[in-house]
Amino acid sequence: MSSSIGDTINSIGTLVTVVSDVTANAALLGAEMTIAVQSSTIGNWASLVAVLVIGIL
């Protein structure tokens, strides 16, 4: 019984770690993209082209 509880706790701990890592990476990526878009109109064109390409594919 105690071993299954321990496994569950370990699984939850791993899941929390993965989720927090993914969230941090997503936030960092979002910030970088926001800065890139704000820094130049090239960013706007790049995002527009990316959307069009993805839409075509």
PQR file of N, CA, C, O and H, with PARSE charges and radii, in Angstrom:
ATOM      1  N   MET A   1       0.841  -1.210   0.000 -0.4000 1.5000
ATOM      2  CA  MET A   1       0.000   0.000   0.000 -0.0000 2.0000
ATOM      3  C   MET A   1       0.868   1.248   0.000  0.5500 1.7000
ATOM      4  O   MET A   1       0.660   2.165  -0.794 -0.5500 1.4000
ATOM      5  N   SER A   2       1.842   1.270   0.902 -0.4000 1.5000
ATOM      6  CA  SER A   2       2.679   2.455   1.030 -0.0000 2.0000
ATOM      7  C   SER A   2       3.500   2.693  -0.234  0.5500 1.7000
ATOM      8  O   SER A   2       3.767   3.841  -0.592 -0.5500 1.4000
ATOM      9  H   SER A   2       2.010   0.525   1.547  0.4000 1.0000
ATOM     10  N   SER A   3       3.905   1.611  -0.917 -0.4000 1.5000
ATOM     11  CA  SER A   3       4.715   1.777  -2.124 -0.0000 2.0000
ATOM     12  C   SER A   3       3.890   2.403  -3.245  0.5500 1.7000
ATOM     13  O   SER A   3       4.414   3.205  -4.019 -0.5500 1.4000
ATOM     14  H   SER A   3       3.688   0.679  -0.627  0.4000 1.0000
ATOM     15  N   SER A   4       2.615   2.051  -3.343 -0.4000 1.5000
ATOM     16  CA  SER A   4       1.787   2.626  -4.405 -0.0000 2.0000
ATOM     17  C   SER A   4       1.537   4.103  -4.138  0.5500 1.7000
ATOM     18  O   SER A   4       1.462   4.905  -5.069 -0.5500 1.4000
ATOM     19  H   SER A   4       2.190   1.400  -2.714  0.4000 1.0000
ATOM     20  N   ILE A   5       1.409   4.460  -2.861 -0.4000 1.5000
ATOM     21  CA  ILE A   5       1.236   5.877  -2.505 -0.0000 2.0000
ATOM     22  C   ILE A   5       2.505   6.644  -2.875  0.5500 1.7000
ATOM     23  O   ILE A   5       2.443   7.751  -3.410 -0.5500 1.4000
ATOM     24  H   ILE A   5       1.470   3.808  -2.104  0.4000 1.0000
ATOM     25  N   GLY A   6       3.652   6.037  -2.582 -0.4000 1.5000
ATOM     26  CA  GLY A   6       4.924   6.674  -2.924 -0.0000 2.0000
ATOM     27  C   GLY A   6       5.070   6.854  -4.425  0.5500 1.7000
ATOM     28  O   GLY A   6       5.535   7.896  -4.888 -0.5500 1.4000
ATOM     29  H   GLY A   6       3.702   5.138  -2.148  0.4000 1.0000
ATOM     30  N   ASP A   7       4.670   5.836  -5.190 -0.4000 1.5000
ATOM     31  CA  ASP A   7       4.733   5.928  -6.651 -0.0000 2.0000
ATOM     32  C   ASP A   7       3.838   7.044  -7.154  0.5500 1.7000
ATOM     33  O   ASP A   7       4.216   7.800  -8.049 -0.5500 1.4000
ATOM     34  H   ASP A   7       4.292   4.990  -4.814  0.4000 1.0000
ATOM     35  N   THR A   8       2.658   7.144  -6.581 -0.4000 1.5000
ATOM     36  CA  THR A   8       1.708   8.187  -6.983 -0.0000 2.0000
ATOM     37  C   THR A   8       2.297   9.571  -6.725  0.5500 1.7000
ATOM     38  O   THR A   8       2.217  10.463  -7.569 -0.5500 1.4000
ATOM     39  H   THR A   8       2.351   6.530  -5.854  0.4000 1.0000
ATOM     40  N   ILE A   9       2.895   9.732  -5.533 -0.4000 1.5000
ATOM     41  CA  ILE A   9       3.509  11.020  -5.177 -0.0000 2.0000
ATOM     42  C   ILE A   9       4.649  11.347  -6.144  0.5500 1.7000
ATOM     43  O   ILE A   9       4.787  12.489  -6.585 -0.5500 1.4000
ATOM     44  H   ILE A   9       2.960   9.007  -4.847  0.4000 1.0000
ATOM     45  N   ASN A  10       5.463  10.342  -6.471 -0.4000 1.5000
ATOM     46  CA  ASN A  10       6.564  10.559  -7.410 -0.0000 2.0000
ATOM     47  C   ASN A  10       6.043  10.944  -8.789  0.5500 1.7000
ATOM     48  O   ASN A  10       6.602  11.819  -9.451 -0.5500 1.4000
ATOM     49  H   ASN A  10       5.351   9.415  -6.113  0.4000 1.0000
ATOM     50  N   SER A  11       4.966  10.283  -9.220 -0.4000 1.5000
ATOM     51  CA  SER A  11       4.378  10.578 -10.531 -0.0000 2.0000
ATOM     52  C   SER A  11       3.849  12.004 -10.569  0.5500 1.7000
ATOM     53  O   SER A  11       4.051  12.727 -11.545 -0.5500 1.4000
ATOM     54  H   SER A  11       4.512   9.572  -8.683  0.4000 1.0000
ATOM     55  N   ILE A  12       3.170  12.402  -9.499 -0.4000 1.5000
ATOM     56  CA  ILE A  12       2.633  13.766  -9.434 -0.0000 2.0000
ATOM     57  C   ILE A  12       3.778  14.776  -9.440  0.5500 1.7000
ATOM     58  O   ILE A  12       3.705  15.801 -10.118 -0.5500 1.4000
ATOM     59  H   ILE A  12       3.005  11.816  -8.706  0.4000 1.0000
ATOM     60  N   GLY A  13       4.833  14.481  -8.685 -0.4000 1.5000
ATOM     61  CA  GLY A  13       5.994  15.377  -8.641 -0.0000 2.0000
ATOM     62  C   GLY A  13       6.621  15.541 -10.011  0.5500 1.7000
ATOM     63  O   GLY A  13       6.987  16.647 -10.407 -0.5500 1.4000
ATOM     64  H   GLY A  13       4.893  13.648  -8.135  0.4000 1.0000
ATOM     65  N   THR A  14       6.747  14.426 -10.740 -0.4000 1.5000
ATOM     66  CA  THR A  14       7.319  14.464 -12.092 -0.0000 2.0000
ATOM     67  C   THR A  14       6.428  15.280 -13.013  0.5500 1.7000
ATOM     68  O   THR A  14       6.913  16.100 -13.792 -0.5500 1.4000
ATOM     69  H   THR A  14       6.450  13.527 -10.418  0.4000 1.0000
ATOM     70  N   LEU A  15       5.130  15.052 -12.922 -0.4000 1.5000
ATOM     71  CA  LEU A  15       4.170  15.771 -13.774 -0.0000 2.0000
ATOM     72  C   LEU A  15       4.236  17.272 -13.515  0.5500 1.7000
ATOM     73  O   LEU A  15       4.248  18.071 -14.451 -0.5500 1.4000
ATOM     74  H   LEU A  15       4.736  14.386 -12.289  0.4000 1.0000
ATOM     75  N   VAL A  16       4.279  17.648 -12.244 -0.4000 1.5000
ATOM     76  CA  VAL A  16       4.357  19.071 -11.880 -0.0000 2.0000
ATOM     77  C   VAL A  16       5.628  19.694 -12.444  0.5500 1.7000
ATOM     78  O   VAL A  16       5.606  20.812 -12.958 -0.5500 1.4000
ATOM     79  H   VAL A  16       4.269  16.999 -11.484  0.4000 1.0000
ATOM     80  N   THR A  17       6.741  18.958 -12.342 -0.4000 1.5000
ATOM     81  CA  THR A  17       8.019  19.460 -12.858 -0.0000 2.0000
ATOM     82  C   THR A  17       7.947  19.677 -14.359  0.5500 1.7000
ATOM     83  O   THR A  17       8.383  20.711 -14.864 -0.5500 1.4000
ATOM     84  H   THR A  17       6.759  18.050 -11.923  0.4000 1.0000
ATOM     85  N   VAL A  18       7.394  18.697 -15.076 -0.4000 1.5000
ATOM     86  CA  VAL A  18       7.270  18.802 -16.534 -0.0000 2.0000
ATOM     87  C   VAL A  18       6.375  19.968 -16.919  0.5500 1.7000
ATOM     88  O   VAL A  18       6.725  20.753 -17.801 -0.5500 1.4000
ATOM     89  H   VAL A  18       7.040  17.856 -14.665  0.4000 1.0000
ATOM     90  N   VAL A  19       5.235  20.089 -16.274 -0.4000 1.5000
ATOM     91  CA  VAL A  19       4.294  21.172 -16.577 -0.0000 2.0000
ATOM     92  C   VAL A  19       4.931  22.528 -16.326  0.5500 1.7000
ATOM     93  O   VAL A  19       4.790  23.441 -17.140 -0.5500 1.4000
ATOM     94  H   VAL A  19       4.951  19.451 -15.558  0.4000 1.0000
ATOM     95  N   SER A  20       5.634  22.669 -15.199 -0.4000 1.5000
ATOM     96  CA  SER A  20       6.264  23.960 -14.889 -0.0000 2.0000
ATOM     97  C   SER A  20       7.360  24.286 -15.897  0.5500 1.7000
ATOM     98  O   SER A  20       7.532  25.444 -16.276 -0.5500 1.4000
ATOM     99  H   SER A  20       5.749  21.928 -14.538  0.4000 1.0000
ATOM    100  N   ASP A  21       8.111  23.255 -16.337 -0.4000 1.5000
ATOM    101  CA  ASP A  21       9.151  23.470 -17.348 -0.0000 2.0000
ATOM    102  C   ASP A  21       8.536  23.933 -18.663  0.5500 1.7000
ATOM    103  O   ASP A  21       9.012  24.887 -19.278 -0.5500 1.4000
ATOM    104  H   ASP A  21       7.971  22.314 -16.028  0.4000 1.0000
ATOM    105  N   VAL A  22       7.480  23.257 -19.087 -0.4000 1.5000
ATOM    106  CA  VAL A  22       6.809  23.601 -20.345 -0.0000 2.0000
ATOM    107  C   VAL A  22       6.242  25.017 -20.268  0.5500 1.7000
ATOM    108  O   VAL A  22       6.363  25.795 -21.214 -0.5500 1.4000
ATOM    109  H   VAL A  22       7.093  22.482 -18.588  0.4000 1.0000
ATOM    110  N   THR A  23       5.628  25.342 -19.143 -0.4000 1.5000
ATOM    111  CA  THR A  23       5.045  26.673 -18.957 -0.0000 2.0000
ATOM    112  C   THR A  23       6.129  27.750 -19.019  0.5500 1.7000
ATOM    113  O   THR A  23       5.948  28.790 -19.652 -0.5500 1.4000
ATOM    114  H   THR A  23       5.529  24.710 -18.374  0.4000 1.0000
ATOM    115  N   ALA A  24       7.253  27.489 -18.357 -0.4000 1.5000
ATOM    116  CA  ALA A  24       8.361  28.445 -18.359 -0.0000 2.0000
ATOM    117  C   ALA A  24       8.901  28.630 -19.769  0.5500 1.7000
ATOM    118  O   ALA A  24       9.174  29.754 -20.191 -0.5500 1.4000
ATOM    119  H   ALA A  24       7.400  26.644 -17.842  0.4000 1.0000
ATOM    120  N   ASN A  25       9.056  27.528 -20.499 -0.4000 1.5000
ATOM    121  CA  ASN A  25       9.561  27.605 -21.869 -0.0000 2.0000
ATOM    122  C   ASN A  25       8.589  28.359 -22.768  0.5500 1.7000
ATOM    123  O   ASN A  25       9.009  29.162 -23.601 -0.5500 1.4000
ATOM    124  H   ASN A  25       8.834  26.615 -20.157  0.4000 1.0000
ATOM    125  N   ALA A  26       7.302  28.108 -22.606 -0.4000 1.5000
ATOM    126  CA  ALA A  26       6.285  28.783 -23.409 -0.0000 2.0000
ATOM    127  C   ALA A  26       6.293  30.285 -23.124  0.5500 1.7000
ATOM    128  O   ALA A  26       6.196  31.100 -24.042 -0.5500 1.4000
ATOM    129  H   ALA A  26       6.961  27.455 -21.929  0.4000 1.0000
ATOM    130  N   ALA A  27       6.409  30.638 -21.849 -0.4000 1.5000
ATOM    131  CA  ALA A  27       6.447  32.053 -21.470 -0.0000 2.0000
ATOM    132  C   ALA A  27       7.682  32.729 -22.051  0.5500 1.7000
ATOM    133  O   ALA A  27       7.609  33.852 -22.549 -0.5500 1.4000
ATOM    134  H   ALA A  27       6.488  29.976 -21.104  0.4000 1.0000
ATOM    135  N   LEU A  28       8.818  32.034 -21.982 -0.4000 1.5000
ATOM    136  CA  LEU A  28      10.066  32.585 -22.505 -0.0000 2.0000
ATOM    137  C   LEU A  28       9.975  32.768 -24.015  0.5500 1.7000
ATOM    138  O   LEU A  28      10.374  33.804 -24.548 -0.5500 1.4000
ATOM    139  H   LEU A  28       8.877  31.122 -21.577  0.4000 1.0000
ATOM    140  N   LEU A  29       9.452  31.764 -24.695 -0.4000 1.5000
ATOM    141  CA  LEU A  29       9.297  31.834 -26.142 -0.0000 2.0000
ATOM    142  C   LEU A  29       8.346  32.969 -26.525  0.5500 1.7000
ATOM    143  O   LEU A  29       8.606  33.717 -27.468 -0.5500 1.4000
ATOM    144  H   LEU A  29       9.128  30.923 -24.262  0.4000 1.0000
ATOM    145  N   GLY A  30       7.254  33.086 -25.792 -0.4000 1.5000
ATOM    146  CA  GLY A  30       6.288  34.152 -26.056 -0.0000 2.0000
ATOM    147  C   GLY A  30       6.923  35.522 -25.891  0.5500 1.7000
ATOM    148  O   GLY A  30       6.692  36.423 -26.698 -0.5500 1.4000
ATOM    149  H   GLY A  30       7.043  32.479 -25.026  0.4000 1.0000
ATOM    150  N   ALA A  31       7.726  35.678 -24.838 -0.4000 1.5000
ATOM    151  CA  ALA A  31       8.394  36.957 -24.589 -0.0000 2.0000
ATOM    152  C   ALA A  31       9.382  37.272 -25.701  0.5500 1.7000
ATOM    153  O   ALA A  31       9.459  38.407 -26.170 -0.5500 1.4000
ATOM    154  H   ALA A  31       7.914  34.946 -24.182  0.4000 1.0000
ATOM    155  N   GLU A  32      10.141  36.256 -26.125 -0.4000 1.5000
ATOM    156  CA  GLU A  32      11.116  36.467 -27.196 -0.0000 2.0000
ATOM    157  C   GLU A  32      10.423  36.857 -28.495  0.5500 1.7000
ATOM    158  O   GLU A  32      10.886  37.752 -29.202 -0.5500 1.4000
ATOM    159  H   GLU A  32      10.078  35.334 -25.744  0.4000 1.0000
ATOM    160  N   MET A  33       9.320  36.195 -28.812 -0.4000 1.5000
ATOM    161  CA  MET A  33       8.595  36.500 -30.043 -0.0000 2.0000
ATOM    162  C   MET A  33       7.986  37.898 -29.975  0.5500 1.7000
ATOM    163  O   MET A  33       7.985  38.632 -30.963 -0.5500 1.4000
ATOM    164  H   MET A  33       8.943  35.468 -28.238  0.4000 1.0000
ATOM    165  N   THR A  34       7.464  38.262 -28.790 -0.4000 1.5000
ATOM    166  CA  THR A  34       6.885  39.594 -28.617 -0.0000 2.0000
ATOM    167  C   THR A  34       7.937  40.666 -28.838  0.5500 1.7000
ATOM    168  O   THR A  34       7.686  41.658 -29.521 -0.5500 1.4000
ATOM    169  H   THR A  34       7.465  37.665 -27.987  0.4000 1.0000
ATOM    170  N   ILE A  35       9.132  40.463 -28.252 -0.4000 1.5000
ATOM    171  CA  ILE A  35      10.233  41.415 -28.410 -0.0000 2.0000
ATOM    172  C   ILE A  35      10.640  41.498 -29.884  0.5500 1.7000
ATOM    173  O   ILE A  35      10.875  42.584 -30.413 -0.5500 1.4000
ATOM    174  H   ILE A  35       9.336  39.657 -27.697  0.4000 1.0000
ATOM    175  N   ALA A  36      10.719  40.340 -30.535 -0.4000 1.5000
ATOM    176  CA  ALA A  36      11.126  40.307 -31.943 -0.0000 2.0000
ATOM    177  C   ALA A  36      10.124  41.065 -32.814  0.5500 1.7000
ATOM    178  O   ALA A  36      10.513  41.816 -33.709 -0.5500 1.4000
ATOM    179  H   ALA A  36      10.528  39.457 -30.106  0.4000 1.0000
ATOM    180  N   VAL A  37       8.844  40.865 -32.549 -0.4000 1.5000
ATOM    181  CA  VAL A  37       7.814  41.539 -33.349 -0.0000 2.0000
ATOM    182  C   VAL A  37       7.827  43.037 -33.079  0.5500 1.7000
ATOM    183  O   VAL A  37       7.682  43.837 -34.004 -0.5500 1.4000
ATOM    184  H   VAL A  37       8.528  40.255 -31.823  0.4000 1.0000
ATOM    185  N   GLN A  38       8.001  43.423 -31.809 -0.4000 1.5000
ATOM    186  CA  GLN A  38       8.001  44.838 -31.464 -0.0000 2.0000
ATOM    187  C   GLN A  38       9.224  45.562 -32.009  0.5500 1.7000
ATOM    188  O   GLN A  38       9.162  46.754 -32.309 -0.5500 1.4000
ATOM    189  H   GLN A  38       8.118  42.773 -31.058  0.4000 1.0000
ATOM    190  N   SER A  39      10.337  44.842 -32.137 -0.4000 1.5000
ATOM    191  CA  SER A  39      11.591  45.484 -32.513 -0.0000 2.0000
ATOM    192  C   SER A  39      11.593  45.917 -33.970  0.5500 1.7000
ATOM    193  O   SER A  39      12.318  46.840 -34.342 -0.5500 1.4000
ATOM    194  H   SER A  39      10.388  43.874 -31.894  0.4000 1.0000
ATOM    195  N   SER A  40      10.787  45.258 -34.800 -0.4000 1.5000
ATOM    196  CA  SER A  40      10.794  45.637 -36.211 -0.0000 2.0000
ATOM    197  C   SER A  40       9.539  45.176 -36.926  0.5500 1.7000
ATOM    198  O   SER A  40       8.861  44.246 -36.489 -0.5500 1.4000
ATOM    199  H   SER A  40      10.199  44.508 -34.498  0.4000 1.0000
ATOM    200  N   THR A  41       9.241  45.842 -38.037 -0.4000 1.5000
ATOM    201  CA  THR A  41       8.086  45.438 -38.833 -0.0000 2.0000
ATOM    202  C   THR A  41       8.387  44.146 -39.586  0.5500 1.7000
ATOM    203  O   THR A  41       7.479  43.483 -40.088 -0.5500 1.4000
ATOM    204  H   THR A  41       9.791  46.597 -38.392  0.4000 1.0000
ATOM    205  N   ILE A  42       9.681  43.792 -39.658 -0.4000 1.5000
ATOM    206  CA  ILE A  42      10.056  42.518 -40.286 -0.0000 2.0000
ATOM    207  C   ILE A  42       9.390  41.372 -39.527  0.5500 1.7000
ATOM    208  O   ILE A  42       8.974  40.378 -40.120 -0.5500 1.4000
ATOM    209  H   ILE A  42      10.419  44.330 -39.250  0.4000 1.0000
ATOM    210  N   GLY A  43       9.298  41.526 -38.216 -0.4000 1.5000
ATOM    211  CA  GLY A  43       8.642  40.509 -37.396 -0.0000 2.0000
ATOM    212  C   GLY A  43       7.194  40.336 -37.800  0.5500 1.7000
ATOM    213  O   GLY A  43       6.687  39.215 -37.842 -0.5500 1.4000
ATOM    214  H   GLY A  43       9.636  42.335 -37.734  0.4000 1.0000
ATOM    215  N   ASN A  44       6.512  41.455 -38.102 -0.4000 1.5000
ATOM    216  CA  ASN A  44       5.118  41.384 -38.530 -0.0000 2.0000
ATOM    217  C   ASN A  44       5.002  40.643 -39.855  0.5500 1.7000
ATOM    218  O   ASN A  44       4.132  39.788 -40.020 -0.5500 1.4000
ATOM    219  H   ASN A  44       6.924  42.366 -38.067  0.4000 1.0000
ATOM    220  N   TRP A  45       5.872  40.968 -40.791 -0.4000 1.5000
ATOM    221  CA  TRP A  45       5.851  40.291 -42.084 -0.0000 2.0000
ATOM    222  C   TRP A  45       6.175  38.818 -41.922  0.5500 1.7000
ATOM    223  O   TRP A  45       5.553  37.972 -42.564 -0.5500 1.4000
ATOM    224  H   TRP A  45       6.579  41.663 -40.657  0.4000 1.0000
ATOM    225  N   ALA A  46       7.152  38.501 -41.064 -0.4000 1.5000
ATOM    226  CA  ALA A  46       7.542  37.105 -40.851 -0.0000 2.0000
ATOM    227  C   ALA A  46       6.383  36.299 -40.274  0.5500 1.7000
ATOM    228  O   ALA A  46       6.127  35.175 -40.706 -0.5500 1.4000
ATOM    229  H   ALA A  46       7.657  39.189 -40.543  0.4000 1.0000
ATOM    230  N   SER A  47       5.682  36.877 -39.297 -0.4000 1.5000
ATOM    231  CA  SER A  47       4.558  36.162 -38.704 -0.0000 2.0000
ATOM    232  C   SER A  47       3.421  36.009 -39.715  0.5500 1.7000
ATOM    233  O   SER A  47       2.747  34.979 -39.744 -0.5500 1.4000
ATOM    234  H   SER A  47       5.889  37.790 -38.946  0.4000 1.0000
ATOM    235  N   LEU A  48       3.211  37.025 -40.535 -0.4000 1.5000
ATOM    236  CA  LEU A  48       2.170  36.955 -41.557 -0.0000 2.0000
ATOM    237  C   LEU A  48       2.488  35.855 -42.569  0.5500 1.7000
ATOM    238  O   LEU A  48       1.619  35.062 -42.932 -0.5500 1.4000
ATOM    239  H   LEU A  48       3.758  37.862 -40.511  0.4000 1.0000
ATOM    240  N   VAL A  49       3.739  35.819 -43.018 -0.4000 1.5000
ATOM    241  CA  VAL A  49       4.173  34.791 -43.965 -0.0000 2.0000
ATOM    242  C   VAL A  49       4.045  33.401 -43.331  0.5500 1.7000
ATOM    243  O   VAL A  49       3.604  32.452 -43.980 -0.5500 1.4000
ATOM    244  H   VAL A  49       4.445  36.464 -42.723  0.4000 1.0000
ATOM    245  N   ALA A  50       4.438  33.293 -42.056 -0.4000 1.5000
ATOM    246  CA  ALA A  50       4.345  32.006 -41.359 -0.0000 2.0000
ATOM    247  C   ALA A  50       2.896  31.525 -41.311  0.5500 1.7000
ATOM    248  O   ALA A  50       2.614  30.352 -41.559 -0.5500 1.4000
ATOM    249  H   ALA A  50       4.797  34.064 -41.529  0.4000 1.0000
ATOM    250  N   VAL A  51       1.984  32.438 -40.991 -0.4000 1.5000
ATOM    251  CA  VAL A  51       0.560  32.084 -40.938 -0.0000 2.0000
ATOM    252  C   VAL A  51       0.071  31.635 -42.308  0.5500 1.7000
ATOM    253  O   VAL A  51      -0.657  30.648 -42.415 -0.5500 1.4000
ATOM    254  H   VAL A  51       2.213  33.390 -40.790  0.4000 1.0000
ATOM    255  N   LEU A  52       0.465  32.351 -43.351 -0.4000 1.5000
ATOM    256  CA  LEU A  52       0.050  31.989 -44.704 -0.0000 2.0000
ATOM    257  C   LEU A  52       0.601  30.620 -45.104  0.5500 1.7000
ATOM    258  O   LEU A  52      -0.117  29.784 -45.652 -0.5500 1.4000
ATOM    259  H   LEU A  52       1.056  33.153 -43.264  0.4000 1.0000
ATOM    260  N   VAL A  53       1.891  30.406 -44.821 -0.4000 1.5000
ATOM    261  CA  VAL A  53       2.517  29.123 -45.171 -0.0000 2.0000
ATOM    262  C   VAL A  53       1.829  27.973 -44.441  0.5500 1.7000
ATOM    263  O   VAL A  53       1.517  26.943 -45.039 -0.5500 1.4000
ATOM    264  H   VAL A  53       2.475  31.085 -44.375  0.4000 1.0000
ATOM    265  N   ILE A  54       1.595  28.164 -43.131 -0.4000 1.5000
ATOM    266  CA  ILE A  54       0.928  27.119 -42.343 -0.0000 2.0000
ATOM    267  C   ILE A  54      -0.487  26.888 -42.883  0.5500 1.7000
ATOM    268  O   ILE A  54      -0.959  25.753 -42.953 -0.5500 1.4000
ATOM    269  H   ILE A  54       1.848  29.000 -42.646  0.4000 1.0000
ATOM    270  N   GLY A  55      -1.155  27.983 -43.263 -0.4000 1.5000
ATOM    271  CA  GLY A  55      -2.506  27.868 -43.808 -0.0000 2.0000
ATOM    272  C   GLY A  55      -2.526  27.097 -45.119  0.5500 1.7000
ATOM    273  O   GLY A  55      -3.438  26.309 -45.372 -0.5500 1.4000
ATOM    274  H   GLY A  55      -0.772  28.905 -43.206  0.4000 1.0000
ATOM    275  N   ILE A  56      -1.513  27.329 -45.951 -0.4000 1.5000
ATOM    276  CA  ILE A  56      -1.427  26.627 -47.240 -0.0000 2.0000
ATOM    277  C   ILE A  56      -1.145  25.149 -47.013  0.5500 1.7000
ATOM    278  O   ILE A  56      -1.741  24.286 -47.657 -0.5500 1.4000
ATOM    279  H   ILE A  56      -0.773  27.968 -45.746  0.4000 1.0000
ATOM    280  N   LEU A  57      -0.215  24.863 -46.079 -0.4000 1.5000
ATOM    281  CA  LEU A  57       0.130  23.466 -45.790 -0.0000 2.0000
ATOM    282  C   LEU A  57      -1.063  22.777 -45.147  0.5500 1.7000
ATOM    283  O   LEU A  57      -0.990  21.592 -44.821 -0.5500 1.4000
ATOM    284  H   LEU A  57       0.270  25.564 -45.557  0.4000 1.0000
TER
END
